[in-house]
Amino acid sequence: MKLLFTLVTEAASTTFTESLIENLKFWQGQGFKAFSLTLLTGILIFIASWIALKIILKSIKAVLSRSKNLSELMVTYIIKIISVIGWIVIIITFLQHIGINMGPLVAGLGVTGVVLGLAFQDSLSNFFAGAMLVINEPFRKGDYIEVGSLSGSVASMDLMCVTLNTPDGKRITMSNNLVWGVAITNYSYTTKRGVSMTVSVPYNADLTICKNLFTEMLNSYPEVLSEPEPIIEVHKLADSSINFLLRPWVKPEDYWKVYWRFQGEVVSKLNEKGINVPFPQLDVHFDK
């Protein structure tokens, strides 16, 4: 594969070099004045094309942004594809204008493209994975998502990667292929979210008192929604404790606020009721 890639690349490079040498010989015969005039008009065409491309991209972005069916990420993705294609056309047009024969080079790119596709299959995979993300739209810019073991708010997405901002100020960049290849959990699509928490109490504790205490605590939190009602049930009979499962429902933005407040208060509230939070213990008995 490397040998084939080298041969094709060298062939395309040789073709382009030969065309460039022939072009230099031609302009040497025409004179410096003719070459300067052609180069100047080529630069003007390049600048005009660049300005036109910017205007076209701005207009397309304005039109696409007004569509309710297209997210900001999808609009950005489409604009970048059009931009890449536009620059390729501008560069080829400029080189063709100053007399470089692009025909053999473009024809050679057909074979080279196959080799490049195999050599850069990871990059192409990221490109098409990005297209799948844009089409299926599992998230939008600003959504809080979980991708595998990573989570954060979507900051941006381009042809190759997705960028997340984490709550603790980190910036995570992941390839599109990695994001599309795992389960994506989007917490921003839901209007309410259950806060799952486990509280352990000793076996000699009065379960009714514990349940009433947890209910009072959650009812005192203004962020906890009344509908659906919080779940407070005995979940597991563990080795050294009885474990309660608590699941109050909150708005997505209040999830950590309720979670941290409850975790910070529950131990002292249990102690006020004379209930100590159990922890694993080992009893060692000596045989006399």
Number of C-alpha atoms within 10 A of each C-alpha: 9 8 8 11 18 13 13 18 18 12 15 20 14 13 17 20 14 14 19 17 11 15 16 15 11 13 17 12 11 11 10 11 10 13 18 13 12 16 17 13 15 18 15 13 16 19 13 13 19 15 12 13 17 14 12 16 18 13 12 15 16 12 11 19 16 10 11 8 8 15 19 18 20 24 18 18 18 18 17 15 12 15 16 11 10 18 15 11 12 19 13 14 17 19 16 14 17 19 18 21 19 17 13 12 19 14 11 18 16 11 15 21 14 12 19 16 14 14 14 12 12 14 17 17 17 21 19 17 22 25 20 15 21 22 12 10 13 15 21 23 16 15 17 23 22 19 17 13 5 11 18 22 23 22 19 17 24 20 20 20 18 20 19 25 18 17 11 7 9 10 14 16 15 15 21 25 22 15 19 18 11 11 10 15 15 18 17 18 14 9 11 20 18 18 20 13 15 15 19 20 20 17 15 9 16 12 16 9 13 19 16 11 16 21 16 11 14 20 16 10 13 10 17 23 18 12 10 12 12 20 16 19 14 16 14 13 12 11 10 14 19 19 19 22 15 22 19 26 25 24 16 17 15 15 19 12 12 20 14 10 11 17 13 11 11 16 14 14 17 17 11 10 13 10 18 16 16 14 11 7 8 5 4 6 6 4 4 3
